Amino acid sequence: MVLDLNTSLREFPGVGPARAEKLARLGLETAGDLLEYYPRDYEDRRRSSTIRSAPEDAPVCIRAMVAQPPRLNRVRRGLELVKARAVDATGVLEITWFNQGYLQNAIREGEEYIFFGRAEGHGGRRRMTNPVVQREGEETVTGCILPVYPLTAGISNNLMVKLCRRAAEACADKLPETLPRRVRQEHQLAAVEYACRQAHFPDSFQTLEVARRRLVFEELFYLAVGLDLLRGRRTDRPGWRMEPCEVEEYQKLLPFPLTDSQRQVMEEIAGDMTGGRPMNRLVQGDVGSGKTAVAGYAAYLCAQNGGQTALMVPTELLAEQHFRSLSALLAPAGVRLALLTGSLRPAEKEKLHRTMAAGEVDLVVGTHALLSQGVSFPRLGLVVADEQHRFGVEQRALLAGKGSLDQAGPPPHVLVMSATPIPRTLALIVYGDLDVSAIRQLPPGRRPVETYLIGEDKRARMYNFVRKLAGEGRQVYIVCPAVEEGEGEGPPLKAATEYAGELQRKVFPDLTVGCVHGKMKPRDKEAVMTAFARGELQVLVSTTVIEVGVDVPNAALMVVENAERFGLSQLHQLRGRVGRGSHQSYCVLLTQNTSPDTLARLRVLTATTDGFRIAEEDLRLRGPGDFFGARQHGLPQLKVASLAGDVRLLREAQDAAREVLAEDPGLSRPEHRPVLERVKRLFAENPDIFN
């Protein structure tokens, strides 16, 4: 059968309906999908040796003849062994395979095979357990650099290798060359066919690097083109040009002095809002750096110019908290505020909708309810989204679209805030349609949270410390990685529901212990968080739902169970839940893991409270996929490039993208049309950038 890029995987030998369904879970439905499904790792199986000289510390290929028929032994139900003896000129190799009974008939006496595995023992008599075996002359997974693919249940790496090899042999030459010739020549990039073949089945690690460079550059180039188009779409439109409002005037409303860093960011915001173009700015700052005060300045400037502000946050508790703090700051200056959440009664909601539509509210703080039908603003001048990773491009656009009813007015300015500091180069990509500001200072007088890393042997002391702080009137968070027992892989994890019950019954029967997790109904979750905020609970056992939560100044201890299961940035966010009051606060990271690498990673938290330093280290250790967790809505998922490791190539790709767009802003030339099509594919979740 002749294959092409659109051939269904159901046409491939060995792929029936069940396997096709499992492959579809990996996003694999056609031969073309396979070619873009790159290995996550490679195993070097090229090293070969004789039986006698095979090293003990690394797997090798041994070429040997089977000296006697394999024997099958059924030891007990569910356990069978196949034993064989192979020889070469230097010695004898005794081989055992577990639960691979089919090998008894597949391996023939007197024939030569390649065995890949670790040889045990010394001298001329060696042993191998469960080696990979292939007949000499038929090597496909021995004597080569073997690709290792991301898998799912029921799909083995051997199957993926067979499928990808067949697709590469039949279809790699059918891949369209979409990079402009000049870009390939100037940046010395391999042809797409060569890059595809070598990425899957490299001849050497040198050819793999040549292939990877082409594929990474290509992916970052299309990403850069798409993001430049996003920025261009924004900067090409006129925005609401507002009259300046001095930061000093706003400072008079505050009961605390602004930091230099806050002032600088406020001036950047003022420059945007008074510059005649729509602002689209990300403000990232560490936990407690004063981002709310910065957002308050933007809302104040907007109100002074007769505009309305919509501030969207992820939870009702956070909405109420922002409403209270911003009311205290802005209401005395005549700014009219309102709170819009899903729990408002229909009559209250309808009345508020009318008030907003009449322009009688200057600043509305709300949850996703701000996106609901019936919400409109006649003079929407500013949209603020708190905790950017909860709101993607699409939701920001939806909220911005709640502006002037006839849609004829200028688009609102957009300000998004994040307490997850990330390196600037990466921020410019991940938040590609945004300008980036950073608040690098904490307000004076704020005490750093003391952080400790302990093992299971110190658990009793940790419990005593919880009891001591509770006796002083303080409150405690205990965070678990699982909701219920049995979740996750590997050793058992602390599960919030069972652990909370155990703590209440056996450890702290004299304290009030609550539990909150993501599987609870929103109303129940809010009720528990409210009880904790009011001081009605002394210990709150939780999953990471409290990562972005309400301020509880009285909470002075954060305990994180199975700390090794969290990223550094996430642990830093959790630590930021405490240390918000006047009391010295503490964070205890508890782990049973004894791996030196794991302990070294976690000790980063004990050495610094600088979120930017922690983010750099987290990104270096884990890469951006895990670093960000849930992906950004509307921004593409990268398949090959590492935003942490490919910074130099990223800059090259950005320069190339700018050169192409400077020559042909609409990508309308024949040689650039394939670029436009690839960018559309990459940004499939955000198609409006091309309208």
C-alpha positions as CSV (number, residue, x, y, z in Angstrom):
1,M,0.0,0.0,0.0
2,V,1.3,3.5,-0.9
3,L,1.3,5.7,2.2
4,D,0.9,9.5,2.3
5,L,0.8,12.0,5.1
6,N,-3.0,11.7,5.4
7,T,-3.0,7.9,5.6
8,S,-5.0,6.7,8.6
9,L,-3.0,4.7,11.2
10,R,-5.8,2.1,10.9
11,E,-4.1,1.2,7.6
12,F,-0.8,0.3,9.3
13,P,-0.1,-3.4,10.0
14,G,-0.8,-4.2,13.7
15,V,-3.1,-1.3,14.3
16,G,-6.7,-2.4,14.9
17,P,-9.6,-0.3,16.3
18,A,-8.5,-0.7,19.9
19,R,-4.9,0.4,19.2
20,A,-6.1,3.2,16.9
21,E,-8.2,4.5,19.8
22,K,-5.2,4.5,22.1
23,L,-3.0,6.1,19.6
24,A,-5.6,8.8,19.1
25,R,-5.3,9.6,22.8
26,L,-1.7,10.7,22.0
27,G,-3.0,12.8,19.1
28,L,-1.9,10.3,16.5
29,E,-4.3,9.5,13.7
30,T,-2.4,9.8,10.5
31,A,1.1,9.0,9.1
32,G,1.8,12.8,9.2
33,D,1.0,12.9,12.9
34,L,3.6,10.2,13.5
35,L,6.3,12.2,11.7
36,E,5.6,15.2,14.1
37,Y,5.6,12.9,17.2
38,Y,9.2,13.3,18.1
39,P,11.0,11.1,20.6
40,R,11.4,12.3,24.2
41,D,14.7,10.6,24.6
42,Y,17.2,8.3,22.9
43,E,19.0,5.1,24.0
44,D,22.5,4.5,22.6
45,R,22.5,0.8,21.6
46,R,25.5,1.0,19.3
47,R,28.2,-0.2,21.7
48,S,29.1,-3.9,21.1
49,S,31.3,-6.3,22.9
50,T,32.3,-10.0,23.2
51,I,31.0,-12.0,26.1
52,R,34.2,-11.9,28.1
53,S,35.0,-8.2,27.6
54,A,31.4,-6.9,28.2
55,P,31.4,-4.2,30.9
56,E,29.1,-4.7,34.0
57,D,28.2,-1.0,34.4
58,A,26.4,-0.4,31.0
59,P,24.2,-2.3,28.6
60,V,25.9,-3.5,25.4
61,C,25.2,-5.5,22.3
62,I,26.7,-9.0,22.3
63,R,26.7,-11.1,19.0
64,A,26.5,-14.8,19.9
65,M,25.2,-18.1,18.7
66,V,22.4,-20.0,20.5
67,A,24.1,-23.2,21.6
68,Q,21.1,-25.2,22.7
69,P,17.2,-25.0,22.4
70,P,15.6,-22.5,24.7
71,R,13.8,-24.1,27.7
72,L,10.5,-22.9,29.1
73,N,9.9,-23.3,32.9
74,R,6.5,-22.4,34.4
75,V,7.5,-21.6,38.0
76,R,4.0,-20.8,39.2
77,R,0.8,-19.1,38.0
78,G,1.8,-15.8,36.4
79,L,5.6,-16.5,36.4
80,E,7.4,-18.4,33.6
81,L,11.0,-18.3,32.6
82,V,12.7,-18.9,29.2
83,K,16.3,-19.9,29.6
84,A,18.9,-20.0,26.8
85,R,22.7,-20.4,26.4
86,A,24.6,-18.5,23.8
87,V,28.3,-18.6,22.9
88,D,31.0,-16.7,21.1
89,A,34.7,-17.3,20.8
90,T,35.3,-15.7,24.2
91,G,32.8,-17.4,26.5
92,V,29.3,-18.5,27.4
93,L,26.3,-16.3,28.1
94,E,23.4,-17.7,30.2
95,I,20.2,-15.8,29.4
96,T,16.9,-15.6,31.3
97,W,13.7,-13.9,30.1
98,F,10.7,-13.5,32.5
99,N,7.1,-14.0,31.2
100,Q,8.2,-14.0,27.5
101,G,7.2,-17.6,26.7
102,Y,6.9,-16.9,23.0
103,L,10.7,-16.7,22.8
104,Q,11.0,-20.5,23.3
105,N,9.9,-20.9,19.7
106,A,11.2,-17.6,18.3
107,I,14.8,-18.3,19.1
108,R,16.5,-21.2,17.2
109,E,19.5,-23.3,18.2
110,G,22.6,-22.8,15.9
111,E,21.6,-19.3,14.7
112,E,23.3,-16.0,15.6
113,Y,21.5,-13.2,17.5
114,I,22.3,-9.8,18.9
115,F,21.5,-9.6,22.6
116,F,21.3,-6.1,24.1
117,G,21.4,-5.8,27.9
118,R,23.7,-5.7,31.0
119,A,26.1,-8.6,31.4
120,E,26.6,-9.8,34.9
121,G,29.5,-11.8,36.3
122,H,33.1,-12.0,35.2
123,G,35.4,-13.9,32.8
124,G,34.1,-16.4,30.3
125,R,30.8,-17.2,32.0
126,R,28.3,-14.3,32.1
127,R,24.6,-13.8,32.6
128,M,21.9,-11.5,31.1
129,T,18.4,-11.0,32.3
130,N,15.6,-9.9,29.9
131,P,17.9,-8.6,27.1
132,V,16.5,-7.3,23.9
133,V,17.1,-9.9,21.2
134,Q,17.1,-9.7,17.4
135,R,18.4,-12.1,14.7
136,E,21.7,-11.0,13.2
137,G,21.1,-9.1,10.0
138,E,17.6,-8.0,11.0
139,E,18.6,-5.4,13.6
140,T,16.1,-2.6,14.0
141,V,16.2,-1.9,17.8
142,T,19.8,-3.1,18.4
143,G,23.1,-1.6,17.1
144,C,21.5,1.8,16.7
145,I,20.4,4.9,18.5
146,L,16.9,3.9,19.6
147,P,14.2,6.6,19.9
148,V,12.2,6.6,23.1
149,Y,8.7,8.0,22.6
150,P,6.0,9.3,25.0
151,L,3.6,6.5,25.5
152,T,0.1,5.7,26.9
153,A,-1.3,2.5,28.4
154,G,-1.4,-0.3,25.8
155,I,1.1,1.3,23.4
156,S,4.7,0.0,23.7
157,N,7.8,1.8,22.6
158,N,8.5,-1.1,20.2
159,L,5.2,-0.5,18.5
160,M,5.9,3.2,18.2
161,V,9.3,2.5,16.7
162,K,7.8,0.2,14.1
163,L,5.0,2.7,13.2
164,C,7.4,5.7,13.0
165,R,10.0,3.8,11.0
166,R,7.3,2.9,8.5
167,A,6.0,6.4,8.3
168,A,9.5,7.9,7.9
169,E,10.5,5.5,5.2
170,A,7.3,6.0,3.2
171,C,6.4,9.7,3.8
172,A,9.4,11.8,5.0
173,D,10.1,12.8,1.4
174,K,6.5,14.0,1.1
175,L,6.8,16.6,3.8
176,P,6.4,20.2,2.4
177,E,9.3,22.6,2.9
178,T,7.6,25.6,4.5
179,L,10.6,27.6,5.7
180,P,11.6,30.3,3.1
181,R,14.8,29.3,1.2
182,R,16.6,32.5,2.3
183,V,15.9,31.8,6.0
184,R,17.2,28.2,5.6
185,Q,20.4,29.4,3.9
186,E,21.1,32.3,6.2
187,H,20.7,30.1,9.4
188,Q,22.3,27.0,7.9
189,L,19.3,24.7,8.5
190,A,18.9,21.2,7.2
191,A,16.2,20.2,4.8
192,V,12.9,19.1,6.3
193,E,13.1,15.5,5.0
194,Y,16.6,15.0,6.5
195,A,15.6,16.6,9.8
196,C,12.6,14.4,10.1
197,R,14.5,11.1,9.4
198,Q,17.3,12.0,11.7
199,A,15.1,13.2,14.5
200,H,13.4,9.8,14.6
201,F,16.3,7.5,13.6
202,P,19.6,9.3,13.9
203,D,22.7,8.0,12.4
204,S,24.7,9.6,15.2
205,F,24.2,12.2,17.9
206,Q,25.9,14.8,15.6
207,T,23.2,14.3,12.9
208,L,20.6,14.3,15.6
209,E,21.8,17.8,16.7
210,V,21.7,19.0,13.1
211,A,18.1,17.8,12.8
212,R,17.0,19.1,16.2
213,R,18.4,22.6,15.4
214,R,16.3,22.7,12.2
215,L,13.1,21.6,14.0
216,V,13.6,23.8,17.0
217,F,14.4,26.9,14.9
218,E,11.3,26.1,12.7
219,E,9.0,25.9,15.6
220,L,10.3,29.0,17.3
221,F,10.2,30.9,14.0
222,Y,6.5,30.2,13.5
223,L,5.8,31.0,17.1
224,A,7.6,34.3,16.7
225,V,5.8,35.2,13.5
226,G,2.4,34.4,15.2
227,L,3.2,36.5,18.3
228,D,4.5,39.4,16.1
229,L,1.2,39.3,14.3
230,L,-0.6,39.4,17.6
231,R,1.4,42.4,18.7
232,G,0.9,44.0,15.4
233,R,-2.9,43.6,15.5
234,R,-2.8,45.3,18.9
235,T,-0.5,48.2,18.1
236,D,-2.1,49.0,14.7
237,R,-5.3,50.0,16.5
238,P,-5.9,53.3,18.2
239,G,-6.5,53.1,22.0
240,W,-8.2,55.3,24.5
241,R,-5.7,58.1,25.1
242,M,-6.1,59.1,28.8
243,E,-4.9,62.2,30.5
244,P,-2.0,61.6,32.9
245,C,-2.5,61.1,36.7
246,E,0.6,61.6,38.8
247,V,1.7,58.6,41.0
248,E,2.2,61.1,43.8
249,E,-1.5,62.0,43.7
250,Y,-2.4,58.3,44.1
251,Q,0.2,57.9,46.9
252,K,-1.8,60.3,49.0
253,L,-4.6,57.7,49.1
254,L,-2.4,54.9,50.5
255,P,-1.7,54.2,54.1
256,F,1.8,52.9,53.2
257,P,4.7,54.1,51.1
258,L,5.1,52.7,47.6
259,T,8.3,50.8,46.7
260,D,10.6,52.1,43.9
261,S,9.6,49.0,41.9
262,Q,5.9,49.7,42.3
263,R,6.4,53.3,41.2
264,Q,8.3,52.2,38.1
265,V,5.6,49.8,37.0
266,M,2.9,52.4,37.6
267,E,4.8,54.8,35.4
268,E,5.0,52.1,32.7
269,I,1.2,51.6,33.0
270,A,0.6,55.4,32.8
271,G,2.8,55.6,29.7
272,D,0.7,52.9,28.0
273,M,-2.7,54.4,29.0
274,T,-1.8,57.9,28.0
275,G,0.1,56.9,24.8
276,G,-2.8,56.5,22.4
277,R,-2.4,52.7,21.9
278,P,-4.3,49.9,23.7
279,M,-2.2,48.8,26.7
280,N,-1.7,45.0,27.0
281,R,0.7,44.6,29.9
282,L,1.6,41.8,32.3
283,V,2.7,42.8,35.7
284,Q,4.5,39.9,37.4
285,G,5.6,40.2,41.0
286,D,6.4,37.9,43.9
287,V,3.8,37.0,46.5
288,G,3.2,40.0,48.6
289,S,5.0,42.5,46.3
290,G,2.0,44.8,46.1
291,K,0.4,44.1,42.8
292,T,-3.1,45.0,44.0
293,A,-1.9,48.6,44.8
294,V,-0.5,48.8,41.2
295,A,-3.8,47.6,39.8
296,G,-5.6,50.1,42.0
297,Y,-3.5,52.9,40.4
298,A,-4.5,51.8,36.9
299,A,-8.2,51.7,37.9
300,Y,-7.8,55.2,39.6
301,L,-6.2,56.7,36.4
302,C,-9.1,55.2,34.4
303,A,-11.8,56.6,36.7
304,Q,-10.2,60.0,36.6
305,N,-10.6,59.9,32.8
306,G,-14.3,58.9,33.1
307,G,-13.7,55.2,32.2
308,Q,-14.8,52.0,33.9
309,T,-12.6,49.2,35.1
310,A,-13.4,45.4,35.2
311,L,-11.2,43.4,37.5
312,M,-11.5,39.6,37.1
313,V,-10.2,37.2,39.7
314,P,-10.5,33.3,39.9
315,T,-12.5,32.9,43.2
316,E,-15.3,34.6,45.0
317,L,-13.1,34.9,48.2
318,L,-10.4,36.6,46.3
319,A,-13.0,38.9,44.6
320,E,-14.3,39.9,48.1
321,Q,-10.8,40.5,49.4
322,H,-9.9,42.7,46.4
323,F,-13.2,44.6,46.7
324,R,-12.6,45.3,50.4
325,S,-9.0,46.5,50.0
326,L,-9.7,48.6,46.8
327,S,-12.8,50.1,48.4
328,A,-10.7,51.2,51.3
329,L,-8.1,52.8,48.9
330,L,-10.4,54.3,46.2
331,A,-13.8,55.0,47.7
332,P,-12.6,58.0,49.7
333,A,-11.4,59.5,46.3
334,G,-14.9,59.2,44.9
335,V,-14.3,56.0,42.9
336,R,-17.6,54.0,42.8
337,L,-17.0,50.2,43.3
338,A,-19.2,47.1,43.0
339,L,-18.8,43.4,43.5
340,L,-20.1,40.9,41.0
341,T,-20.0,37.2,41.8
342,G,-22.0,34.1,40.8
343,S,-23.6,33.8,44.3
344,L,-25.5,37.1,44.0
345,R,-29.2,36.6,44.0
346,P,-30.8,37.1,40.5
347,A,-32.5,40.4,41.6
348,E,-29.3,41.8,43.0
349,K,-27.4,40.7,39.8
350,E,-30.0,42.3,37.5
351,K,-29.9,45.5,39.5
352,L,-26.1,45.6,39.3
353,H,-26.1,44.9,35.6
354,R,-28.4,47.9,35.1
355,T,-26.1,50.1,37.3
356,M,-23.0,49.0,35.3
357,A,-24.7,49.6,31.9
358,A,-25.8,53.0,33.0
359,G,-22.2,53.9,33.8
360,E,-22.9,54.4,37.5
361,V,-20.0,52.2,38.6
362,D,-16.3,53.0,38.0
363,L,-14.7,49.7,39.2
364,V,-16.4,46.3,39.2
365,V,-14.5,43.4,40.9
366,G,-15.8,40.0,39.9
367,T,-15.2,36.4,39.1
368,H,-16.1,34.6,35.8
369,A,-19.5,36.2,36.3
370,L,-18.1,39.2,34.5
371,L,-18.1,37.1,31.3
372,S,-21.8,36.2,31.7
373,Q,-24.6,37.4,29.5
374,G,-26.1,40.7,30.5
375,V,-22.8,42.3,31.6
376,S,-21.9,45.4,29.6
377,F,-20.0,48.7,30.2
378,P,-20.7,51.9,28.2
379,R,-17.2,53.2,28.9
380,L,-15.0,50.2,29.6
381,G,-11.5,51.7,29.7
382,L,-9.5,49.0,31.5
383,V,-9.6,45.2,32.0
384,V,-7.6,43.8,34.8
385,A,-7.1,40.0,35.1
386,D,-5.6,38.8,38.3
387,E,-3.6,35.5,38.3
388,Q,-2.9,35.4,34.6
389,H,-2.4,31.6,34.5
390,R,-6.1,31.2,35.3
391,F,-7.3,33.4,32.5
392,G,-6.0,32.9,28.9
393,V,-6.0,35.0,25.8
394,E,-9.6,34.0,24.9
395,Q,-11.1,35.0,28.3
396,R,-9.3,38.3,28.3
397,A,-10.6,39.0,24.8
398,L,-14.2,38.1,25.9
399,L,-14.0,40.5,28.8
400,A,-12.5,43.3,26.7
401,G,-15.4,42.7,24.3
402,K,-17.8,43.8,27.1
403,G,-17.0,47.4,26.2
404,S,-19.0,50.0,24.4
405,L,-22.3,48.6,23.3
406,D,-21.9,49.7,19.7
407,Q,-18.3,48.4,19.6
408,A,-17.4,51.6,17.9
409,G,-15.2,53.0,20.7
410,P,-11.6,52.3,21.3
411,P,-10.7,48.9,22.8
412,P,-10.1,48.9,26.6
413,H,-6.6,48.8,28.0
414,V,-5.7,45.4,29.4
415,L,-3.6,44.7,32.5
416,V,-2.9,41.2,33.7
417,M,-1.1,40.2,36.9
418,S,0.7,37.1,37.9
419,A,2.4,36.0,41.2
420,T,4.4,33.4,39.3
421,P,7.6,35.2,38.4
422,I,9.3,33.9,35.2
423,P,12.5,34.9,33.4
424,R,11.9,37.9,31.1
425,T,12.9,36.1,27.8
426,L,10.5,33.4,28.6
427,A,7.7,35.8,29.6
428,L,8.0,37.5,26.2
429,I,7.1,34.2,24.6
430,V,4.6,32.7,27.0
431,Y,2.8,36.0,27.3
432,G,3.6,36.8,23.7
433,D,0.8,39.3,23.2
434,L,1.8,41.3,26.3
435,D,4.4,43.8,27.4
436,V,6.1,42.7,30.6
437,S,6.7,44.6,33.8
438,A,8.2,43.1,37.0
439,I,7.9,44.2,40.7
440,R,11.2,43.1,42.1
441,Q,10.9,44.5,45.6
442,L,8.8,43.5,48.7
443,P,7.4,46.2,50.9
444,P,9.7,47.2,53.8
445,G,9.2,45.4,57.1
446,R,7.9,42.2,55.7
447,R,9.6,39.3,57.4
448,P,10.9,36.4,55.2
449,V,9.2,33.1,55.8
450,E,11.6,30.7,57.5
451,T,11.7,27.5,55.5
452,Y,12.8,24.0,56.6
453,L,13.2,20.7,54.8
454,I,12.6,17.6,57.0
455,G,12.3,13.9,56.6
456,E,9.7,11.5,58.0
457,D,11.7,11.0,61.2
458,K,10.9,14.6,62.2
459,R,7.1,14.3,61.8
460,A,6.4,14.1,65.5
461,R,8.3,17.4,66.0
462,M,6.4,19.0,63.2
463,Y,3.1,18.0,64.9
464,N,4.3,19.5,68.2
465,F,5.1,22.7,66.3
466,V,1.6,22.9,64.9
467,R,0.2,22.5,68.3
468,K,2.5,25.2,69.7
469,L,1.5,27.7,67.1
470,A,-2.2,26.9,67.5
471,G,-1.8,27.4,71.2
472,E,-0.5,30.9,70.4
473,G,-3.6,31.6,68.4
474,R,-2.0,31.1,65.0
475,Q,-3.4,29.0,62.1
476,V,-1.8,26.3,59.9
477,Y,-2.1,25.1,56.4
478,I,-1.2,21.4,55.6
479,V,-1.0,20.8,51.8
480,C,-1.3,17.3,50.3
481,P,-0.6,16.3,46.7
482,A,-3.6,14.0,46.4
483,V,-7.4,14.3,47.2
484,E,-8.0,10.6,47.9
485,E,-5.8,7.6,48.7
486,G,-4.5,5.6,45.7
487,E,-4.0,8.7,43.5
488,G,-0.8,9.1,41.6
489,E,2.0,6.6,40.7
490,G,4.8,5.3,43.0
491,P,4.8,5.4,46.8
492,P,1.6,6.3,48.6
493,L,0.9,10.0,48.7
494,K,-0.7,11.9,51.6
495,A,-4.4,12.3,50.6
496,A,-6.2,15.4,51.9
497,T,-9.6,13.7,52.8
498,E,-8.2,10.7,54.7
499,Y,-5.4,12.7,56.3
500,A,-7.7,15.4,57.6
501,G,-9.8,12.8,59.3
502,E,-6.8,11.1,60.7
503,L,-5.4,14.4,62.1
504,Q,-8.7,15.3,63.7
505,R,-9.2,11.9,65.3
506,K,-5.7,10.8,66.3
507,V,-3.3,13.8,66.3
508,F,-5.2,17.0,67.0
509,P,-8.5,15.9,68.7
510,D,-8.4,19.2,70.6
511,L,-8.0,21.4,67.5
512,T,-10.5,22.2,64.7
513,V,-9.4,20.7,61.5
514,G,-11.0,21.4,58.1
515,C,-10.4,20.1,54.6
516,V,-10.7,21.7,51.1
517,H,-9.9,20.2,47.7
518,G,-10.6,20.7,44.0
519,K,-13.3,18.0,43.8
520,M,-15.6,19.8,46.2
521,K,-18.5,21.9,44.9
522,P,-17.5,25.5,44.6
523,R,-19.9,26.6,47.3
524,D,-18.6,24.0,49.8
525,K,-15.1,25.0,49.0
526,E,-15.8,28.7,49.6
527,A,-17.5,27.8,52.9
528,V,-14.5,26.0,54.2
529,M,-12.1,28.8,53.1
530,T,-14.4,31.4,54.7
531,A,-14.4,29.5,57.9
532,F,-10.6,29.4,57.9
533,A,-10.4,33.1,57.1
534,R,-12.7,33.9,60.0
535,G,-10.5,31.8,62.4
536,E,-13.1,29.1,62.9
537,L,-10.6,26.4,61.8
538,Q,-7.1,26.1,63.3
539,V,-5.7,23.6,60.8
540,L,-6.7,23.5,57.1
541,V,-5.7,20.4,55.2
542,S,-5.8,21.1,51.5
543,T,-4.7,20.3,48.0
544,T,-3.1,23.1,45.9
545,V,-6.5,24.8,45.5
546,I,-5.2,27.2,48.2
547,E,-2.3,28.2,46.0
548,V,-4.3,31.2,44.8
549,G,-6.5,32.1,47.7
550,V,-7.7,34.6,50.2
551,D,-5.3,36.3,52.6
552,V,-5.3,34.9,56.1
553,P,-2.8,37.1,58.0
554,N,-3.2,34.9,61.1
555,A,-1.9,31.8,59.2
556,A,1.7,31.4,60.3
557,L,2.7,27.9,59.2
558,M,2.6,26.1,55.8
559,V,3.3,22.3,55.9
560,V,3.7,20.6,52.5
561,E,3.5,16.8,52.5
562,N,5.4,14.8,49.8
563,A,7.1,18.1,48.8
564,E,9.1,16.3,46.1
565,R,5.9,16.0,44.1
566,F,5.7,19.8,43.6
567,G,7.7,22.2,41.4
568,L,9.8,24.8,43.1
569,S,7.6,27.7,41.8
570,Q,4.4,26.0,43.1
571,L,6.0,25.4,46.5
572,H,7.0,29.1,46.5
573,Q,3.4,30.0,45.7
574,L,2.1,27.8,48.6
575,R,4.7,29.4,50.9
576,G,3.3,32.8,50.0
577,R,0.0,31.9,51.7
578,V,1.7,32.6,55.1
579,G,3.8,35.5,56.2
580,R,1.0,38.0,55.4
581,G,0.6,39.2,59.0
582,S,2.8,40.7,61.7
583,H,3.8,37.3,63.1
584,Q,7.0,35.3,62.1
585,S,5.9,32.6,59.7
586,Y,7.3,29.3,58.7
587,C,7.2,26.7,55.9
588,V,8.0,23.1,56.4
589,L,8.7,20.8,53.4
590,L,8.2,17.2,54.3
591,T,9.6,14.4,52.2
592,Q,10.5,10.7,52.4
593,N,12.6,10.9,49.3
594,T,16.3,10.5,49.9
595,S,17.6,11.2,46.4
596,P,20.5,13.7,46.5
597,D,19.1,15.5,43.4
598,T,15.6,15.8,44.9
599,L,16.9,17.1,48.2
600,A,19.2,19.5,46.5
601,R,16.3,20.8,44.4
602,L,14.1,21.3,47.5
603,R,16.9,23.0,49.4
604,V,16.7,25.9,46.9
605,L,13.5,26.9,48.8
606,T,15.3,26.9,52.2
607,A,18.1,29.1,50.7
608,T,16.1,32.0,49.1
609,T,12.7,33.6,49.1
610,D,13.3,35.4,45.8
611,G,10.6,34.1,43.5
612,F,12.6,35.1,40.3
613,R,15.6,33.1,41.4
614,I,13.4,30.2,42.3
615,A,11.6,30.4,38.9
616,E,15.0,30.4,37.0
617,E,16.1,27.3,38.9
618,D,12.7,25.6,38.5
619,L,12.7,26.2,34.8
620,R,16.3,24.9,34.5
621,L,15.4,21.7,36.4
622,R,12.0,20.9,35.0
623,G,11.5,22.7,31.7
624,P,8.6,24.9,30.8
625,G,6.0,22.2,30.3
626,D,5.9,21.2,34.0
627,F,6.8,24.7,35.1
628,F,3.6,26.2,33.8
629,G,1.3,23.3,34.5
630,A,-1.9,24.0,32.7
631,R,-1.1,25.5,29.3
632,Q,-2.0,29.1,28.3
633,H,-5.3,29.3,26.5
634,G,-4.8,30.3,22.9
635,L,-1.0,30.0,22.9
636,P,0.6,27.0,21.2
637,Q,2.1,24.0,22.8
638,L,5.7,23.4,21.6
639,K,6.7,19.9,20.5
640,V,10.5,20.2,20.2
641,A,11.8,23.5,21.5
642,S,12.7,24.1,25.1
643,L,12.1,27.7,26.0
644,A,14.6,27.2,28.9
645,G,17.4,25.6,26.8
646,D,17.0,27.1,23.4
647,V,17.3,30.8,24.2
648,R,20.0,31.5,21.6
649,L,18.1,29.8,18.8
650,L,14.9,31.6,20.0
651,R,16.6,35.0,19.4
652,E,17.8,33.8,16.0
653,A,14.2,32.8,15.1
654,Q,12.8,36.0,16.4
655,D,15.2,38.0,14.3
656,A,14.3,36.0,11.2
657,A,10.6,36.4,11.9
658,R,11.0,40.2,12.2
659,E,12.9,40.3,8.9
660,V,10.3,38.3,7.0
661,L,7.4,40.4,8.4
662,A,9.2,43.7,7.7
663,E,9.4,42.7,4.0
664,D,6.0,41.1,3.8
665,P,3.7,42.1,6.7
666,G,0.7,40.2,5.4
667,L,2.8,37.1,4.3
668,S,1.1,37.4,1.0
669,R,4.0,36.6,-1.3
670,P,4.0,33.1,-2.8
671,E,7.1,32.0,-0.9
672,H,5.6,33.2,2.4
673,R,2.1,31.6,2.1
674,P,3.3,28.3,3.5
675,V,4.6,30.2,6.5
676,L,1.2,31.8,7.0
677,E,-0.5,28.3,6.8
678,R,1.9,26.9,9.4
679,V,1.3,29.8,11.8
680,K,-2.4,29.3,11.4
681,R,-2.0,25.7,12.4
682,L,0.2,26.5,15.3
683,F,-2.2,29.1,16.6
684,A,-5.3,27.1,15.8
685,E,-6.8,27.9,19.3
686,N,-6.5,31.6,18.7
687,P,-7.6,32.0,15.0
688,D,-8.8,35.6,15.4
689,I,-5.2,36.9,15.2
690,F,-5.6,36.5,11.4
691,N,-8.9,38.4,11.1
